[in-house]
Structures are given as C-alpha cells and as structure tokens.
Amino acid sequence: MDAVFAKCPLAFDAFNHRADLPMIDTVIVEVPNPNHPYGVRGVGEVGVVPPMAALSNAIYRALGVRLQQLPMSPGRILEALWAKENGQRNGGV
C-alpha cells in the first residue's frame, strides 16, 4: 500500500502549506451593529460552517450514510453503517 501511495503525484508536495497563503490585513470595525441588541458584530462564524457540510457530504458519498450530528466520529459512522444495514432511515444518526 505504501508503494502505491508514494507514486501518487499528490502524495506529498501538492497540498497547500501555510507559506502558500497570502498575507491578510485585518480591519477592526468599531461601529456598532444597529441590528443587534448589544451592537456586536460576528467574527469568523462563516468559516466554521462549510467544512462540516463538506465532511458530511464526503462521508455520504463514500459510505452512503448521512450524518447530521457533530462530532462525526468514527464511532458515529459505524453506528450509522449498522443502522443502514438494519434498514433505518438516514443511517439512524
């Protein structure tokens, strides 16, 4: 198995690294949000959602079970697979 993986062109050097990212300039906005009772603004929430959806879709495409709860641990994947074998809807998880 290691020999096959070593021949893969994406095996080692094709992944992005921290050095490949551009510098990011941050801007602090000190204007209160009029649409929030405390005037706060959200920071970073948007970047949290897409990876979990992508992971759920990858598990579904690979194994045919849809996980709808976090964490999507190996144990939950096994439970979903067992539930799928027993005929439960959505893998039961």
C-alpha positions in Angstrom: 0.0 0.0 0.0 2.8 2.4 0.8 4.4 1.9 -2.7 1.1 2.8 -4.4 0.7 5.9 -2.3 4.2 7.1 -2.9 3.6 7.0 -6.7 0.6 9.3 -6.4 1.5 12.8 -7.7 -0.5 14.4 -4.9 1.2 12.3 -2.2 3.5 14.8 -0.6 4.0 18.2 -2.2 0.8 19.2 -3.9 -1.0 20.3 -0.7 -1.2 23.9 0.3 1.0 24.9 3.1 1.0 27.9 5.5 3.7 29.6 3.4 1.4 29.4 0.3 -1.2 31.7 1.8 -1.2 35.4 1.1 -0.8 37.9 3.9 -4.1 39.0 5.3 -4.7 42.5 6.5 -7.2 42.8 9.3 -9.5 45.8 9.7 -11.2 46.5 13.0 -14.7 47.9 12.6 -15.6 50.0 15.7 -19.0 50.9 14.5 -21.8 49.3 16.5 -24.2 47.0 14.6 -27.6 48.6 14.7 -29.3 45.3 14.1 -28.1 43.6 17.3 -29.4 44.4 20.8 -25.8 44.7 22.1 -24.3 46.3 19.0 -21.9 43.4 18.4 -20.6 42.1 15.1 -19.9 38.5 14.3 -16.3 37.4 13.6 -15.3 34.1 12.0 -18.6 32.2 12.1 -18.9 31.9 8.4 -15.7 29.9 8.1 -16.9 27.3 10.6 -19.9 26.0 8.7 -18.7 24.9 5.2 -16.1 22.4 6.3 -18.6 20.3 8.4 -21.1 20.3 5.5 -18.3 19.2 3.1 -17.2 16.5 5.5 -20.8 15.2 5.9 -21.2 15.1 2.1 -17.9 13.3 1.7 -19.0 10.6 4.2 -22.3 10.3 2.4 -20.8 9.9 -1.0 -18.2 7.4 0.3 -20.4 5.3 2.5 -24.0 6.1 1.7 -24.9 7.3 5.2 -25.8 10.9 6.1 -24.5 12.1 9.5 -26.5 15.0 10.8 -24.8 15.5 14.3 -21.4 16.6 15.4 -18.9 15.2 16.1 -18.8 13.0 13.1 -16.6 10.5 14.9 -15.6 7.0 13.7 -18.0 5.6 16.3 -20.9 7.6 14.9 -20.0 6.5 11.4 -20.0 2.8 12.5 -23.4 3.3 14.2 -24.8 4.9 11.0 -23.5 2.0 8.9 -25.0 -0.6 11.3 -28.3 1.3 11.3 -28.2 1.3 7.5 -27.8 -2.4 7.5 -30.8 -2.8 9.7 -32.9 -0.7 7.4 -33.2 2.5 9.4 -33.7 5.8 7.6 -30.7 8.1 7.1 -28.5 5.6 8.7 -30.1 6.3 12.0 -27.7 9.0 13.1 
